[in-house]
C-alpha cells in the first residue's frame, strides 16, 4: 500500500444485518496529499522595521523562466522563503534582547544588595514619597499599584460574601479539590485569572499578615465558617495555629457548628480524630485550642464575613489601599506638618523645601544641570541652597524681619535649617 499524507477514512456502504445486532460497514481508506503546509502571515509584519525592504529585495533579485504562471508561483515561493528567514532572524534578535534585559535586571538586583543608594538614586527614591499619606511626610496621592491590588482583591471578598452567586459556583466547579485544604480554591496547575487573583491575595502581606487572613468569619450559628480552614477566631486559621491537631482530624472541612456545642451552659468541643492525641505536642495543642475557643458561643444569626481593619466591617477599596501602604518605612525626620489655614500650593512648596526639592543652584548641580557658578543671586556670599535662601541669606533675614514687624511679633528664629520650624503667631508655616 502506498504511503501518503494525510489518511482519510470514511464509510462507503452499510450492509444488511441478517441476524446480527448491527449493520456491518464497508470502510474505504484513501491516502491524499493536500500539498505544502499553508504559509501563515500576520498583518502586524507590515509595521515592523525592515519588512518592506525584505519583500522588495526578494522581488527584485528573483530570476526565472518558463510559463508565466510557473514563474509567478516560483516568485511567490522566493518571497515566502525570504520572509520566513526574516521572521527567524527577528525572533532570534528579540530573544537575545530579552535575555540582555533580564541579565541587566539581575545585575541591578545584585548591585542593590551590595551597596547603598547613590545621591541621585536616593533623590528618585525620596521623590516617590508623594504617594505616602500626609501624616507620613508625603502628598497623599494614590499609588496606582496599591489601588489596582485593592480592586483585584475585592473579588476575594465577593467570593466570601456571595455564596449563592453563579460565578462562585463556576469557580468552585473548576478549582475546588478535596485534597487541598485552602481558604480559596485554586488549581495550581492552571494559569487563569482566578489563580492570579488568589496568588495576589496570598502574596500581599502587611506586618506579616496576608490579605486572605484579613477577611475573617464572624461566627453566628457556625454553619458556613470552616473550623480549621477559615480564619475566624484569630488572624490565622486553626490549621496553622495547631498543625499537629489538624493532621489527625478526620473531617478537615468541618464547620464550627460541627465542633462546638453548649452543654450545661459551657462550651463543649466534639472532636473527631483519626487517632487520639498522644504525643506531648498534640496534648499541648489540645489544651491551647480549648483555651482559645472556650468563650465562643453560637447563636441563631447567620455567619458573616468582616474586614479585619478599621471601624467598618465591610470591605472598602479605600481601607484596603491604606492597609497595603502601612508597611512603608516612615522617616520621622522628614514628616511635614500640613497647615489647613493656608493654600495648598503654599503647603506643597514648604513640603518641597523640607524635602530639599526646591530647584536651587545646588540642587540643580546635583542633577547634573549646568547653572553657572551657583552663588546666591540675592547676596552672592554663599552657594544657593534651600537652607541658605530660607535661613542664612542676609536678604532673606531682612524679609523675615519685615514680616515679623508687620505682625508685631519677634523675628522668627532663622538659625534652624528646617523651614518647617518657622512659625508666625505660633502657627506652623
C-alpha positions as CSV (number, residue, x, y, z in Angstrom):
1,X,0.0,0.0,0.0
2,X,1.4,3.4,-1.0
3,X,2.2,5.8,1.8
4,X,0.9,9.3,1.7
5,X,-0.3,12.1,3.9
6,X,-2.9,12.6,5.3
7,X,-5.1,9.5,5.6
8,X,-8.8,9.8,5.0
9,X,-11.2,7.1,6.2
10,X,-14.9,7.1,5.5
11,X,-17.8,4.7,5.3
12,X,-18.7,3.7,1.8
13,X,-21.6,1.3,2.3
14,X,-23.7,-0.3,5.1
15,X,-24.7,-4.0,4.7
16,X,-27.9,-5.7,5.9
17,X,-28.0,-7.0,9.4
18,X,-29.2,-10.6,8.5
19,X,-29.5,-11.7,12.2
20,X,-26.7,-9.5,13.6
21,X,-27.1,-6.8,16.2
22,X,-25.6,-4.2,14.0
23,X,-25.2,-3.3,10.3
24,X,-21.7,-4.1,9.0
25,X,-19.9,-1.1,7.4
26,X,-17.5,-1.2,4.5
27,X,-14.8,1.4,5.1
28,X,-12.7,3.0,2.4
29,X,-9.2,4.3,3.1
30,X,-7.5,6.8,0.8
31,X,-4.1,8.5,1.0
32,X,-4.3,12.1,-0.1
33,X,-1.6,14.8,-0.3
34,X,-3.1,18.3,0.1
35,X,0.2,20.0,-0.7
36,X,2.6,22.0,1.3
37,X,1.7,23.5,4.7
38,X,0.0,26.9,4.3
39,X,2.2,29.9,5.0
40,X,0.9,31.9,8.0
41,X,1.2,35.7,7.5
42,X,0.4,38.3,10.2
43,X,-0.7,41.8,9.3
44,X,1.5,43.2,12.1
45,X,4.5,42.4,10.0
46,X,3.7,45.4,7.8
47,X,4.6,47.8,10.6
48,X,7.9,46.1,11.5
49,X,11.2,47.6,10.6
50,X,12.8,46.0,7.6
51,X,9.8,44.1,6.3
52,X,9.2,46.2,3.2
53,X,12.9,46.1,2.3
54,X,13.0,42.3,2.5
55,X,10.0,41.9,0.2
56,X,11.3,44.5,-2.3
57,X,14.8,42.8,-2.4
58,X,13.3,39.4,-2.9
59,X,11.1,40.6,-5.7
60,X,14.0,42.4,-7.5
61,X,16.6,39.7,-7.2
62,X,14.3,36.9,-8.4
63,X,15.2,35.4,-11.8
64,X,13.1,32.8,-13.6
65,X,11.9,31.5,-16.9
66,X,9.2,29.3,-18.3
67,X,5.4,29.6,-18.3
68,X,4.1,32.8,-16.8
69,X,2.1,31.0,-14.1
70,X,5.0,28.9,-13.1
71,X,7.3,31.9,-12.9
72,X,4.7,33.7,-10.7
73,X,4.5,30.7,-8.4
74,X,8.3,30.4,-8.1
75,X,8.4,34.2,-7.4
76,X,5.9,33.9,-4.6
77,X,7.9,31.0,-3.2
78,X,11.1,33.0,-3.2
79,X,9.3,35.9,-1.4
80,X,7.9,33.5,1.1
81,X,11.3,32.0,1.9
82,X,12.8,35.4,2.3
83,X,10.0,36.4,4.7
84,X,10.5,33.2,6.7
85,X,14.2,33.9,7.1
86,X,13.4,37.5,8.2
87,X,11.0,36.2,10.8
88,X,13.5,33.7,12.2
89,X,16.2,36.5,12.4
90,X,13.7,38.9,14.1
91,X,12.7,36.3,16.7
92,X,16.3,35.5,17.5
93,X,17.1,39.2,17.9
94,X,14.1,39.8,20.2
95,X,15.0,36.7,22.3
96,X,18.6,38.0,22.6
97,X,17.3,41.4,23.6
98,X,15.0,39.9,26.2
99,X,17.9,37.9,27.7
100,X,20.1,41.0,27.8
101,X,17.3,42.9,29.7
102,X,16.8,40.1,32.1
103,X,20.6,40.0,32.7
104,X,20.7,43.7,33.4
105,X,17.8,43.4,35.9
106,X,19.7,40.6,37.7
107,X,22.9,42.7,37.7
108,X,21.0,45.7,39.2
109,X,19.4,43.5,41.9
110,X,22.8,42.2,42.9
111,X,24.2,45.7,42.9
112,X,21.4,47.0,45.1
113,X,22.0,44.2,47.6
114,X,25.8,45.0,47.9
115,X,25.8,48.8,48.1
116,X,23.8,51.8,49.3
117,X,21.9,54.2,47.1
118,X,23.8,57.0,45.4
119,X,22.7,60.6,45.9
120,X,20.8,60.6,42.5
121,X,19.1,57.3,43.3
122,X,18.2,58.4,46.8
123,X,16.7,61.6,45.2
124,X,14.5,59.5,42.9
125,X,13.5,57.2,45.8
126,X,12.5,60.2,48.0
127,X,10.6,61.8,45.2
128,X,8.3,58.7,45.4
129,X,7.2,59.9,48.8
130,X,4.4,61.8,47.1
131,X,2.3,58.6,47.4
132,X,2.7,58.5,51.1
133,X,0.0,59.9,53.4
134,X,0.4,63.5,54.5
135,X,0.9,62.3,58.1
136,X,3.9,60.2,56.8
137,X,5.6,63.1,55.0
138,X,4.0,62.6,51.6
139,X,1.4,64.4,49.4
140,X,-1.3,61.8,49.9
141,X,-1.6,60.9,46.2
142,X,-2.9,57.5,45.4
143,X,-0.4,54.8,44.5
144,X,-1.6,53.1,41.3
145,X,-0.2,49.7,42.3
146,X,-2.0,49.8,45.7
147,X,-5.3,50.9,44.1
148,X,-5.1,48.2,41.5
149,X,-4.4,45.5,44.0
150,X,-7.2,46.7,46.2
151,X,-9.6,46.4,43.3
152,X,-8.3,42.9,42.4
153,X,-8.6,41.7,45.9
154,X,-12.2,42.7,46.1
155,X,-13.0,39.6,44.2
156,X,-11.8,37.5,47.2
157,X,-14.2,39.5,49.4
158,X,-17.0,38.8,46.9
159,X,-16.2,35.1,46.9
160,X,-16.7,35.1,50.6
161,X,-19.9,37.1,50.8
162,X,-21.7,35.9,47.6
163,X,-22.2,32.2,48.5
164,X,-25.0,31.6,46.0
165,X,-23.7,33.6,43.1
166,X,-23.4,31.7,39.8
167,X,-19.8,32.8,39.2
168,X,-18.7,31.4,42.5
169,X,-20.2,28.1,41.7
170,X,-18.3,28.1,38.4
171,X,-15.1,28.8,40.3
172,X,-15.7,26.0,42.8
173,X,-16.5,23.6,40.0
174,X,-13.3,24.3,38.2
175,X,-10.8,24.8,41.1
176,X,-12.2,23.1,44.2
177,X,-10.4,19.9,45.3
178,X,-11.0,18.0,48.5
179,X,-7.3,17.2,48.6
180,X,-6.2,20.8,49.0
181,X,-7.3,22.5,52.3
182,X,-7.3,26.1,51.2
183,X,-9.4,29.1,52.1
184,X,-9.8,29.9,48.4
185,X,-9.8,27.1,45.8
186,X,-7.1,27.4,43.2
187,X,-5.8,24.9,40.7
188,X,-2.1,25.2,41.0
189,X,-1.5,23.8,37.5
190,X,-3.7,26.4,35.8
191,X,-2.8,29.9,34.7
192,X,-6.2,31.6,34.6
193,X,-7.4,34.9,36.0
194,X,-8.8,33.4,39.3
195,X,-5.4,31.7,40.0
196,X,-3.7,35.0,39.6
197,X,-6.1,36.7,42.0
198,X,-5.7,34.1,44.6
199,X,-1.9,34.3,44.3
200,X,-2.0,38.0,44.8
201,X,-4.2,37.5,48.0
202,X,-1.6,35.1,49.5
203,X,1.4,37.1,48.4
204,X,0.5,40.6,49.7
205,X,1.4,40.8,53.3
206,X,1.5,43.8,55.7
207,X,3.3,43.3,59.1
208,X,3.4,39.5,58.4
209,X,-0.4,39.2,57.8
210,X,-1.5,38.2,54.3
211,X,-4.6,39.6,52.7
212,X,-6.6,36.4,52.8
213,X,-6.4,36.4,56.6
214,X,-7.7,39.9,56.8
215,X,-11.2,38.6,55.8
216,X,-12.4,36.9,59.0
217,X,-15.5,34.9,59.7
218,X,-17.9,36.4,62.3
219,X,-19.4,33.2,63.7
220,X,-23.2,33.2,64.3
221,X,-24.7,29.7,64.0
222,X,-21.4,28.3,62.7
223,X,-22.9,26.5,59.7
224,X,-20.8,28.2,57.0
225,X,-17.4,29.1,58.6
226,X,-15.0,26.2,58.4
227,X,-13.5,25.3,61.8
228,X,-10.0,24.5,60.6
229,X,-9.7,26.2,57.2
230,X,-11.1,29.7,57.7
231,X,-9.7,32.5,59.9
232,X,-12.4,33.2,62.4
233,X,-11.1,33.4,66.0
234,X,-7.7,35.0,65.0
235,X,-5.8,36.3,62.0
236,X,-4.6,32.8,61.2
237,X,-6.7,29.7,60.6
238,X,-6.6,27.0,63.3
239,X,-4.9,24.6,60.9
240,X,-1.9,27.0,61.0
241,X,-2.1,27.6,64.8
242,X,-2.4,23.9,65.6
243,X,-0.9,21.8,62.8
244,X,-0.5,18.7,64.8
245,X,-4.2,18.6,65.6
246,X,-5.1,19.3,62.0
247,X,-3.1,16.3,60.8
248,X,-5.1,13.9,63.0
249,X,-8.5,15.5,62.3
250,X,-10.8,13.1,60.3
251,X,-13.0,15.8,58.7
252,X,-10.8,18.7,57.8
253,X,-13.7,20.5,56.1
254,X,-15.9,20.5,59.2
255,X,-17.7,23.7,60.2
256,X,-17.7,25.5,63.5
257,X,-21.1,24.2,64.4
258,X,-19.9,20.6,63.9
259,X,-17.2,21.0,66.5
260,X,-18.5,23.5,69.1
261,X,-21.6,23.0,71.2
262,X,-23.1,24.0,74.5
263,X,-23.8,21.7,77.4
264,X,-24.9,22.9,80.9
265,X,-24.0,26.5,79.9
266,X,-20.4,25.7,79.0
267,X,-18.7,25.3,75.6
268,X,-18.0,21.7,74.5
269,X,-15.9,20.5,71.6
270,X,-16.9,17.4,69.7
271,X,-13.6,16.2,68.4
272,X,-13.3,13.6,65.6
273,X,-9.8,12.2,65.4
274,X,-8.2,9.7,63.1
275,X,-6.2,8.7,66.2
276,X,-6.4,10.0,69.7
277,X,-3.8,12.7,70.6
278,X,-0.9,11.0,72.3
279,X,2.3,13.0,71.8
280,X,3.3,15.9,74.0
281,X,2.9,18.3,71.1
282,X,-0.6,17.1,70.4
283,X,-1.6,17.3,74.0
284,X,-0.2,20.8,74.4
285,X,-2.1,22.0,71.3
286,X,-5.3,20.4,72.5
287,X,-5.1,22.4,75.7
288,X,-4.2,25.6,73.9
289,X,-7.0,25.2,71.4
290,X,-9.5,24.6,74.3
291,X,-8.3,27.8,76.0
292,X,-8.6,29.8,72.7
293,X,-12.2,28.8,71.9
294,X,-13.5,28.4,75.5
295,X,-15.5,31.6,75.3
296,X,-17.1,31.0,71.9
297,X,-20.9,30.9,72.0
298,X,-23.1,30.1,68.9
299,X,-26.3,31.9,68.3
300,X,-29.2,32.0,65.9
301,X,-27.7,34.5,63.5
302,X,-26.1,33.6,60.2
303,X,-22.4,33.6,59.8
304,X,-20.9,36.7,58.3
305,X,-17.6,37.8,56.9
306,X,-15.9,41.0,58.1
307,X,-13.0,43.1,57.0
308,X,-10.5,42.9,59.9
309,X,-9.3,46.5,59.7
310,X,-10.8,49.9,60.8
311,X,-14.2,50.6,62.2
312,X,-16.2,49.4,59.1
313,X,-16.7,45.7,58.9
314,X,-17.4,45.8,55.2
315,X,-14.7,45.7,52.6
316,X,-13.8,49.1,51.1
317,X,-11.2,49.7,48.4
318,X,-10.1,52.8,50.3
319,X,-9.4,51.0,53.5
320,X,-7.6,48.2,51.7
321,X,-5.4,50.7,49.9
322,X,-4.4,52.3,53.2
323,X,-3.7,48.9,54.7
324,X,-1.4,48.0,51.8
325,X,0.8,51.1,52.3
326,X,1.1,50.7,56.1
327,X,4.3,48.7,55.7
328,X,6.1,51.5,54.1
329,X,9.1,52.8,56.1
330,X,8.4,56.1,57.8
331,X,11.1,58.7,58.3
332,X,10.1,60.8,61.2
333,X,12.8,63.4,60.4
334,X,11.0,64.3,57.2
335,X,7.4,64.4,58.3
336,X,6.0,67.7,57.3
337,X,3.1,69.1,59.4
338,X,0.5,70.5,57.0
339,X,-1.3,73.7,57.8
340,X,-5.0,73.9,57.0
341,X,-5.3,77.7,57.0
342,X,-3.0,78.4,54.1
343,X,-3.5,77.4,50.4
344,X,-2.4,74.0,49.3
345,X,0.2,75.5,46.9
346,X,2.0,77.0,49.9
347,X,1.9,73.7,51.8
348,X,3.3,71.9,48.8
349,X,6.1,74.5,48.4
350,X,7.1,74.2,52.0
351,X,6.9,70.4,51.7
352,X,9.3,70.6,48.8
353,X,11.6,72.9,50.8
354,X,11.5,70.5,53.7
355,X,12.5,67.6,51.3
356,X,15.2,69.8,49.7
357,X,13.4,69.6,46.3
358,X,13.4,73.3,45.5
359,X,15.3,73.9,42.2
360,X,18.1,75.8,43.8
361,X,21.6,76.1,42.2
362,X,22.9,73.4,44.5
363,X,20.0,71.0,43.8
364,X,20.3,71.5,40.0
365,X,24.0,70.8,40.1
366,X,23.3,67.5,41.9
367,X,21.1,66.6,39.0
368,X,23.9,67.3,36.5
369,X,22.3,70.5,35.2
370,X,24.8,73.3,34.4
371,X,23.7,76.5,36.1
372,X,26.9,78.5,36.2
373,X,28.8,79.2,39.4
374,X,25.9,78.5,41.7
375,X,26.2,81.5,44.0
376,X,23.2,83.1,45.8
377,X,21.6,85.6,43.4
378,X,20.5,87.8,46.4
379,X,23.6,88.2,48.5
380,X,26.3,86.4,46.4
381,X,28.1,85.3,49.5
382,X,27.4,81.5,49.6
383,X,26.1,78.8,47.3
384,X,22.3,78.9,46.7
385,X,20.8,76.1,48.7
386,X,17.4,75.6,50.4
387,X,18.9,76.2,53.8
388,X,20.7,79.3,52.7
389,X,17.8,81.1,50.9
390,X,15.4,80.5,53.8
391,X,17.6,80.8,56.9
392,X,21.2,82.0,56.2
393,X,20.9,84.7,53.5
394,X,21.0,88.2,55.0
395,X,18.5,89.4,52.4
396,X,16.1,86.6,53.4
397,X,16.7,87.5,57.1
398,X,15.7,91.1,56.3
399,X,12.5,89.9,54.7
400,X,11.7,87.7,57.7
401,X,12.3,90.7,60.0
402,X,9.9,92.8,57.9
403,X,7.2,90.2,58.1
404,X,7.7,89.9,61.8
405,X,7.3,93.7,62.2
406,X,4.0,93.7,60.2
407,X,2.7,91.1,62.6
408,X,4.2,92.9,65.6
409,X,5.9,89.7,66.7
410,X,9.5,88.8,67.4
411,X,11.7,88.0,64.4
412,X,11.4,84.2,63.6
413,X,14.3,82.0,64.5
414,X,16.3,81.5,61.3
415,X,19.1,79.5,62.8
416,X,17.3,76.3,62.1
417,X,18.0,74.7,58.7
418,X,14.5,73.2,58.6
419,X,11.9,75.6,57.2
420,X,9.2,73.5,58.8
421,X,10.0,75.0,62.1
422,X,9.4,78.6,61.0
423,X,6.2,79.9,62.7
424,X,4.1,83.1,62.7
425,X,1.8,83.7,65.6
426,X,2.8,80.2,66.9
427,X,1.3,78.6,63.7
428,X,3.5,76.4,61.6
429,X,4.1,77.7,58.1
